[in-house]
Amino acid sequence: MTSREDPKAVGGRRYGQTVAYFALTLMHGPGWDAARPIRQQRAWDEHATFMDGLVEDGLIIMGGPVGDGARTLHVVQAPDEAQVRERLRQDPWARMGLLQVGSVEPWSIWLDGRGTCPAD
């Protein structure tokens, strides 16, 4: 059976029922200093290290600032929304009030071009 025939396959990979995708938005919190760029906010290095760890752990697939940078959008893979929220509570910026969760929404990814080469 190919991934096109398999309803549990995404991007050529098969996932069981225990994994879900979420669209996660994070927003500036009350502790955000609007006078400073993102990399000059308090505890930037700690936050960046934490986020890199979420990528290494496979929780965040991709993400970054959108629009004017007041929020970020992340593709997240986790068993459930509660685990996403729990992991984000551990972010130094969440504890300091620099970032807060905007939304965590289940996302059915039907199209996935990662891992394919664009046509020349």
C-alpha positions in Angstrom: 0.0 0.0 0.0 1.4 3.4 -0.9 1.1 6.6 1.1 -1.5 7.8 -1.3 -3.7 4.8 -0.5 -2.9 4.9 3.3 -5.0 7.4 5.2 -2.5 7.3 8.1 0.5 8.3 5.9 1.7 11.9 5.6 4.6 12.8 3.4 5.5 9.2 2.8 5.7 8.4 6.6 3.1 6.4 8.4 1.9 7.6 11.8 -0.2 5.8 14.4 -3.1 7.0 16.4 -0.8 8.3 19.2 0.6 11.3 17.2 -1.3 14.4 16.2 -0.3 17.7 14.6 -1.2 21.0 16.1 -1.0 24.6 14.8 0.5 26.5 17.8 0.6 30.3 18.1 2.6 32.1 20.7 2.1 35.8 21.5 4.0 38.5 23.3 3.0 38.5 27.0 2.8 41.3 29.5 6.6 41.0 30.3 7.6 41.7 26.7 9.7 44.8 26.2 8.4 46.4 23.0 11.4 48.7 22.9 13.8 45.8 22.3 14.1 43.4 19.3 13.5 39.8 19.9 17.1 38.7 20.4 17.6 41.5 23.0 14.7 40.5 25.2 15.6 39.2 28.7 16.8 35.6 28.8 17.0 35.3 25.0 19.7 32.6 25.2 17.8 30.5 27.6 14.6 30.7 25.5 16.5 29.9 22.3 18.1 26.9 23.9 14.7 25.7 25.2 13.1 26.1 21.8 16.0 24.3 20.1 15.4 21.4 22.6 11.7 21.2 21.5 12.9 20.8 17.9 15.5 18.2 18.9 12.8 16.3 20.9 10.5 16.3 17.8 7.8 18.4 19.4 8.3 21.4 17.1 8.5 20.5 13.4 9.0 24.0 12.2 8.1 27.5 13.3 9.0 31.2 13.6 7.6 34.7 13.7 4.7 35.7 11.3 3.5 39.1 10.3 5.0 41.9 12.3 6.6 39.4 14.7 4.2 39.9 17.6 3.3 36.2 17.3 4.9 33.0 16.1 3.4 30.0 14.3 4.7 26.5 14.9 3.8 23.1 13.5 3.8 20.8 16.5 3.7 17.0 16.8 2.5 15.6 20.1 0.1 13.0 21.5 -2.4 15.7 22.7 -2.9 19.4 23.4 -2.2 19.0 27.1 1.4 17.8 26.4 2.0 20.8 24.1 0.8 23.2 26.8 2.7 21.5 29.6 6.0 21.6 27.6 5.5 25.3 26.8 4.9 26.1 30.5 8.6 25.1 31.0 9.9 27.8 28.6 11.8 30.5 30.5 10.0 33.2 28.6 6.6 31.7 29.6 7.6 31.8 33.3 8.8 35.4 32.9 5.6 36.5 31.1 7.4 37.3 27.8 5.4 34.8 25.8 2.0 33.2 26.2 0.1 30.6 24.2 -2.3 32.2 21.8 -3.9 28.9 20.5 -3.3 25.2 20.1 -5.5 23.8 17.3 -5.5 20.3 15.9 -4.3 20.3 12.3 -4.9 17.6 9.7 -2.0 17.9 7.4 -3.0 16.6 4.0 -0.2 18.1 2.0 3.5 17.8 3.0 6.3 18.7 0.6 9.1 18.3 3.1 11.6 15.8 2.0 10.9 16.3 -1.7 13.1 18.1 -4.1 11.5 21.0 -6.1 11.5 20.6 -9.9 14.4 22.3 -11.7 
